[in-house]
Structures are given as structure tokens and as C-alpha cells.
Amino acid sequence: MGLFKKSHKNQDKQAAFFTALVKIRNSEKFSEYATKAGASFAAFDGKPVLRGKKTGVLNGVADHDMTGIVQFPSMTALNAWYNSPDYQAIIPLRDAACDMTIITYEIPE
């Protein structure tokens, strides 16, 4: 199988990630959101990979303050987390705290 060729029958066996690009508007609310969001990953085997503040831009334009990357065992698990009642309940807090772009990725076998 080629590096980027995808097999739909193996979709649940492929690691999936999301990146969150964050522009913080309210630090206190963002801290509360981050704590609650982090706690919601475990039920779906989500594992934080990176959380960091932007220190510079080597190429292009980046208007976000920080980035987070979280790994899930599959795209199914990632989507189940995002659509879970626990995560859905904190979306208003997220939206009050920051502007966030969440992008999903699959890693082929």
C-alpha cells in the first residue's frame, strides 16, 4: 500500500489526530475550557501530543496564539469524542474563551 493510499475497511485501525489553532480572547475562560476538554479525551482514548504557545513563524502567516494536537485510535473515536455530550456541553465556554480552528487528520497504515 502506498504512503497516502487509504483503505476504508481499515479506517478504524488508523490513528487520527486533530490540531486546534487557538486565538485566546479570555485567558481565564480558556483555562477552564482546556481543563474540561482535556478531561473529556480519556473516555475515547484520546491522548494530548502537544500543547504549546506560538514562538515564531518561519514561513507564511499565523494569527493564532497556540496549538494543540490530540491523538485518537481512529477517526471514529475522534468523531465520537467531538460529538459526545461532555464535549458538546463545553462548546459555549470554548466559543466565549477563544477563536478555534479544529482540523482532523488520519495517518495511513
Stockholm file with secondary structure:
# STOCKHOLM 1.0

chainA/1-109         MGLFKKSHKNQDKQAAFFTALVKIRNSEKFSEYATKAGASFAAFDGKPVLRGKKTGVLNGVADHDMTGIVQFPSMTALNAWYNSPDYQAIIPLRDAACDMTIITYEIPE
#=GR chainA/1-109 SS CCTTCCCGGGGGGSCEEEEEEEEESCHHHHHHHHHHHHHHHGGGTCEEEEEEECCCCSSSCCCCSEEEEEEESSHHHHHHHHHSHHHHHHHHHHHHHEEEEEEEEECCC
#=GC SS_cons         CCTTCCCGGGGGGSCEEEEEEEEESCHHHHHHHHHHHHHHHGGGTCEEEEEEECCCCSSSCCCCSEEEEEEESSHHHHHHHHHSHHHHHHHHHHHHHEEEEEEEEECCC
//
